[in-house]
């Protein structure tokens, strides 16, 4: 009886240890749901003033430049895998609508956290204008 109890306890303790837990699938930095069509279709309602753009640049410097680079070239102080888009290249964002950019800035994507509840929508739309402006230089 004691031998049976010992065997039973051993199986309970060792059983799960012999099973390899299923490894979660590796998530790529860009692995996130697609931008909903309704959000992608949104048009930027903001025509920002110079003061609003200056504020967006300040926000970008605090929250974005460390990864996306000071001038939007994707070469920030924090190396990302895969590398981030070079927004100074006009081709980098040509297939993205303002609504898609707004959605990503607001909600985040992959490793990037969103600005969501921290800033107002008009500030986010101004950020979209600023990001597009990197390619115009």
C-alpha positions, 0 to 999 in steps of 0.5 A, a space after each residue: 500500500 505504501 509503495 502504491 501511494 509513493 508511486 501515485 505521488 511520484 506520478 503526480 509530481 513528475 508527470 507535468 514536469 515531463 510534459 513540455 509546455 507548448 511554446 507560444 507562437 513568436 509574435 512579430 513586432 508588427 503582429 496586430 490586427 488590421 486597421 478596421 476599414 471604417 477607421 482607415 477611411 477616416 479623413 484628417 479633419 485638422 489643418 494644424 497651426 504652426 503652434 500645433 505642429 510644434 507641440 506635435 514635434 515636442 510629443 514626438 521627441 518625448 514618445 516616438 523618436 527613441 524608436 523612430 529616429 529624431 527625423 523619422 528615418 526609423 533609426 532611433 536609439 532603440 533598435 527594433 526587429 524588424 527595422 522600422 519604416 523610414 518615413 523620410 522615404 516618400 514610398 514608405 507611407 504612400 499606401 497608408 491612409 491618414 486614417 490608418 496612421 491615426 489608428 496606429 498612433 492612437 491604438 499602437 501596433 506590435 511593440 508600439 504602445 498607443 497614445 490613446 487616452 493620453 492626448 486629444 484626437 486633434 493632437 493625434 491628427 496633427 501627429 499624422 501631418 507631422 509624420 507625413 511631413 518627414 518625407 517632404 524634406 
